[in-house]
Every structure is written in structure tokens, then in C-alpha cells.
Amino acid sequence: MNDLLFYLDIFGVIVFALSGALMAGRYQLDPFGVVVLASVTAVGGGTIRDVILQTPVFWVEKPYYLYVILMTAILTIVLIRQPKRIPKRFLLIADALGLALFAVLGTQKALYLGAPIPVAVVLGTITGIAGGMIRDVLCNVIPMILREEIYALAAMLGGSLFILLRGLNWSDTQAMTVSISAALTLRLAAIYWHVSLPAFHIVEKPKKEKDKSAKRK
């Protein structure tokens, strides 16, 4: 199980680092900018989670995560020479995979450290979404969690389903596999079919109607 967690964690870091590096390519950042964006995307959510849990920050305790991020950023720069031709959907898919992985892994770590179930789900969601939020803010883009797209809901589904399956005495390996798959499927379905939550919209009266109402008073 420990080996599975290790490889999933490394894979999640690579996917999120790739997502950040691709975003940097779309906005034509220099190599330093690529590394910065890849780093904050890959470790941002996990850093916030560990600080809240008052546990050693994972990449500070194990610096090899930084080497993985650096290598991912360098390989992205070297192998992808025409960032404008990268389909936007590819960036969304990479982000969706990182979201699903980190949401479940974050929930599992929070539970392992003794967090209550609702807190574990919230921290798992933060692990999955916070890095992407920081990336989007740095690129002056409205974060996906604040748009109409189903994003945080997919992360919450993954964490909640993992806890439910563990409660049904599933093994961690089985619970993780199903939970990650469910979160990823929901996010990809939202991307493919443009499924979104209804937007909150306040409809204001036209100015002329306001003036008429004021005169009547």
C-alpha cells in the first residue's frame, strides 16, 4: 500500500506540474516562470493541507518532489516547442487527473493524521484545487472553481466516496481506485459535455423602471 501511495503521489505531482508548465507555455512565460507555475500547481494544495494539519510540509521533508517538478518543467520546455498548438482540452484533462488524484490522496492523509471526516473531505478538496487556483491567479485567469464548471464538486465526490468505501470495509487500494476513477469521470464528463452548475445571477431592474418606482413613492 505504501508503494502505491508513493507512486500515485509522484504521478499526481508530475501531472499537476505538467498542467502548470502547459499553462505557462500558453502565456509565453520564460523558463523561470514555467518552473514557478509548475511548482505552485504541483505543491500548492498539499502545502496548505499540511500547514492546516500542523504536520511537516511534504516537499520540505522530502525534497525529491522538487526535483520531479524541475524535471517535468524542463522536459515540457524541451519536448513541447509550440505551446500555442497545445489543445486547451489537453490542459483541462491533465488538470482533471491531478485533481482526482490529489483530492483522494489528501483525504487519505488527513484521515491518517486523525482529522474528522468532514475536515478530511475539505482538506482533500483543498489539496486537489488550491494549486490550480494559485496557478490561475498568477496567470490572471478566473480560477475554475469560481466559474460555472463542475470542479470542486468532483474533488468532494472523490474524497467522500473514499471515506464511504473505507467505512464499508473496502481495502485502501480498492477504495482509492474507485474514488479516483469516479472523481476523474465526473470532471471529464463536465469538460466533454459542458456540464455546469447554475450560475448565481442577480437581475437588476432597468434604470427607467427604477426611476418610475421612485416617482410613485
Residue pairs with C-beta under 8 A, 6 or more apart in sequence:
1 172
1 173
4 173
4 176
5 105
5 108
8 101
8 105
8 176
9 105
10 65
10 68
11 101
12 98
12 101
12 102
12 105
13 42
13 43
13 65
13 68
13 69
13 72
14 42
14 68
14 72
15 94
15 97
15 98
15 101
16 41
16 42
16 94
16 95
16 98
16 102
16 131
16 132
17 38
17 39
17 41
17 42
17 68
17 69
17 72
17 73
18 38
18 72
18 76
18 94
19 41
19 91
19 94
19 95
19 98
19 132
19 135
20 34
20 37
20 38
20 39
20 40
20 41
20 42
20 73
20 131
20 135
21 34
21 37
21 38
21 72
21 73
21 76
21 77
22 76
22 80
22 83
22 86
22 90
22 91
22 94
23 37
23 41
23 91
23 135
23 136
23 139
24 33
24 34
24 36
24 37
24 38
24 139
25 34
25 76
25 77
25 80
25 83
25 86
26 83
26 84
26 86
26 88
26 91
27 139
28 83
29 37
31 73
31 77
34 73
34 76
34 77
35 69
35 70
35 73
36 138
37 135
37 138
37 139
38 69
38 72
38 73
38 76
39 66
39 69
39 73
40 131
40 134
40 135
40 138
41 98
41 131
41 132
41 134
41 135
42 65
42 69
42 72
42 131
43 58
43 59
43 65
43 69
43 131
44 130
44 131
44 132
44 133
44 134
44 135
45 102
45 106
45 126
45 127
45 128
45 129
45 130
45 131
45 132
46 57
46 58
46 59
46 102
46 106
46 127
46 131
47 57
47 58
47 59
48 126
48 127
48 130
49 106
49 109
49 110
49 123
49 126
49 127
50 56
50 57
50 58
51 57
52 123
52 126
53 109
53 110
53 113
53 115
53 123
55 113
58 65
59 65
59 66
80 86
89 191
92 191
93 188
93 191
95 132
95 144
96 154
96 184
96 187
96 188
96 191
97 184
98 128
98 131
98 132
99 128
99 129
99 132
99 151
99 154
99 155
99 183
99 184
99 187
100 128
100 154
100 155
100 158
100 180
100 181
100 183
100 184
100 187
101 128
101 180
102 124
102 127
102 128
102 131
103 124
103 125
103 127
103 128
103 129
103 154
103 155
103 156
103 158
103 159
103 183
104 124
104 158
104 159
104 162
104 176
104 179
104 180
104 183
105 124
105 127
105 176
106 123
106 124
106 125
106 126
106 127
106 128
106 159
107 120
107 121
107 123
107 124
107 127
107 158
107 159
107 162
107 163
108 124
108 162
108 172
108 176
109 123
109 127
110 119
110 120
110 123
110 124
111 117
111 120
111 163
111 166
115 123
117 163
120 159
120 163
121 156
121 159
121 160
121 163
124 155
124 156
124 158
124 159
124 162
125 152
125 155
125 156
125 159
128 155
128 158
129 143
129 145
129 151
129 152
129 155
132 143
132 144
132 145
133 143
133 145
136 142
136 143
136 144
137 143
144 151
145 151
145 152
147 196
148 196
148 197
148 198
148 199
149 190
149 191
149 196
149 197
150 186
150 187
150 190
150 195
150 196
150 197
151 187
151 190
153 186
153 197
154 183
154 184
154 186
154 187
154 190
155 183
157 182
157 183
157 186
158 179
158 180
158 182
158 183
158 184
159 179
161 175
161 178
161 179
161 182
161 183
162 175
162 176
162 179
165 174
165 175
165 178
165 179
166 172
166 175
170 178
189 195
190 196
205 213
